[in-house]
Structures are given as C-alpha cells and as structure tokens.
Amino acid sequence: MSVMEDLIEINPKIMVGKPVIKGTRITVDLILEKLAAGETVEDILNSYPHLDRTQILACLEYAHRSISSDFVFPFVRETA
C-alpha cells in the first residue's frame, strides 16, 4: 500500500464520494485548485494547520495516478 492509499479515501458518505484527505472533509480537488492558483504547500499548511506536508503530497500522487491511467478525459473549452 502506498502513502497515498493510507492518506486519501473515497467514501460515498463523505463529500458525496469525492476523494478526501482521510479524517477530514478536505477534498483532493480543493488542494489541487489551491496549488494551481499559485498557493504554495506552506500557504495551504498555514490555512489548514491540522494538515501536514505528506497529506498534500498524497493529493498530488492521487492526481498523478488519476491522469496516468489508460483513459484521460478530454479538456473541453466552453465558448460564450
């Protein structure tokens, strides 16, 4: 079992089944959104002091494994 599997869970009773950091209601996509917006790991840890660096890195590992699978969802841009 990898670190990611120890730290990320998917449970239909928590956040409608979105992947979350175990023991929290903080979704992987929230962490990824913050990183994509330019926040650093340190910024996130300051905002969520009950998290640690390993949990943030587990979110990145989850994302990596998700997009390195055989099927990737195409990016569709909506036009106005």
C-alpha positions as CSV (number, residue, x, y, z in Angstrom):
1,M,0.0,0.0,0.0
2,S,1.4,3.4,-0.9
3,V,1.3,6.5,1.2
4,M,-1.4,7.9,-0.9
5,E,-3.6,4.9,-0.2
6,D,-3.1,5.4,3.5
7,L,-4.0,9.1,3.4
8,I,-6.7,9.5,0.7
9,E,-10.1,7.9,0.9
10,I,-13.2,7.7,-1.2
11,N,-16.4,7.2,0.8
12,P,-19.9,7.9,-0.6
13,K,-20.9,9.2,2.8
14,I,-18.2,11.9,2.8
15,M,-18.4,14.8,0.4
16,V,-20.6,12.8,-2.0
17,G,-17.8,10.3,-2.7
18,K,-15.1,12.8,-3.8
19,P,-11.6,11.8,-2.8
20,V,-10.7,13.4,0.5
21,I,-7.8,13.5,2.9
22,K,-8.6,10.8,5.4
23,G,-10.1,12.1,8.6
24,T,-11.1,15.4,7.0
25,R,-13.7,16.8,4.6
26,I,-10.9,18.4,2.6
27,T,-11.1,17.2,-0.9
28,V,-8.2,16.4,-3.2
29,D,-9.6,18.8,-5.8
30,L,-9.6,21.7,-3.3
31,I,-5.9,21.1,-2.6
32,L,-5.1,20.9,-6.3
33,E,-7.2,24.0,-7.0
34,K,-5.2,25.9,-4.4
35,L,-1.8,24.7,-5.9
36,A,-3.0,25.5,-9.4
37,A,-3.9,29.0,-8.2
38,G,-0.3,29.6,-7.1
39,E,-0.6,28.8,-3.4
40,T,2.4,27.0,-2.0
41,V,2.4,23.9,0.2
42,E,3.3,26.2,3.0
43,D,0.4,28.5,2.3
44,I,-2.0,25.6,2.4
45,L,-0.4,24.3,5.7
46,N,-0.9,27.7,7.2
47,S,-4.5,27.8,6.2
48,Y,-5.1,24.2,7.4
49,P,-2.8,23.7,10.3
50,H,-4.2,20.2,11.1
51,L,-2.8,19.0,7.7
52,D,0.8,18.0,7.1
53,R,3.1,18.0,4.0
54,T,2.7,14.3,3.4
55,Q,-1.1,14.7,3.0
56,I,-0.6,17.5,0.4
57,L,1.9,15.3,-1.5
58,A,-0.6,12.4,-1.3
59,C,-3.1,14.6,-3.2
60,L,-0.6,15.2,-5.9
61,E,0.1,11.5,-6.1
62,Y,-3.6,10.8,-6.4
63,A,-3.9,13.3,-9.2
64,H,-0.8,11.8,-11.0
65,R,-2.2,8.3,-10.8
66,S,-5.6,9.5,-12.0
67,I,-4.4,11.1,-15.2
68,S,-1.8,8.5,-15.9
69,S,-4.5,5.8,-16.4
70,D,-5.4,4.5,-19.8
71,F,-8.3,6.9,-20.2
72,V,-7.9,10.6,-19.9
73,F,-10.9,12.9,-20.1
74,P,-10.5,15.5,-22.9
75,F,-10.3,19.1,-22.0
76,V,-13.3,20.9,-23.5
77,R,-13.4,24.7,-23.6
78,E,-16.8,26.3,-23.5
79,T,-17.2,29.4,-25.7
80,A,-19.6,32.2,-25.0
